[in-house]
Amino acid sequence: MIQLAIDSSRLVSFALQKDNETFQSPEMDFGRDSDSRFLPALTQFLAEHDLTLQDITHWTVGTGPGSFAGIRFALAMVKGLCTGTGALSRGVPSSYALATQMHQEGRVGVLTDARCAKVFLSIFQCGGTDSVPAAADTILGLEEPWPVEASCDCYCTCGESFAAQLPLPVQAKLTILSTPDATPLLQAPSSLWPWLATPAAEPIYVRPPA
């Protein structure tokens, strides 16, 4: 099994698992140029480890929430590659990677800017190195009282723009991370996010207001 994980919900990160070793790419910012820069960067990363796109047997793609262009391109590319090579694939929420990066135990809330004075909240029950969804994803208003179900032991986000607008109890428990790292996606349990012969991952986009 040679697994490649991609997260493009904010910046772009690749992680490779080969012969029980894990390799990570530097974070890359392609902006809206994913169509011309993404595949060459991935090909080069694999070549550095004596691999080609055809050698990957399992693909894991971060499904967001996050960048429309980045997530869309990664999912479309992996679907096309799997159709041609017969590799297996799956989609895992990018918020899973962020929650795992916290290396905390308890309920970890991952916050993403949903625009229009709202945030997208994903909650995971974490055990240090393992994370499992603990509640359904929800959208909360920055200026509205948050329900008790939204209470977590700690919170994290990649965005600073809305941090000062969060309820004070949330701000007190908030950690701002740089970007989702694709490496935790490699370890996402297949019991929750199974490998599929036909990609069926649904992206979670955060679109700007019309």
Beta strands, then each sheet from edge to edge (+ up, - down):
strand 1: 3-7
strand 2: 13-18
strand 3: 21-24
strand 4: 58-62
strand 5: 88-92
strand 6: 105-113
strand 7: 118-127
strand 8: 131-133
strand 9: 138-141
strand 10: 154-157
strand 11: 174-176
sheet 1: 3+ 2- 1+ 4+ 5+
sheet 2: 8+ 7- 6+ 10+ 11+
sheet 3: 8+ 7- 9+
end
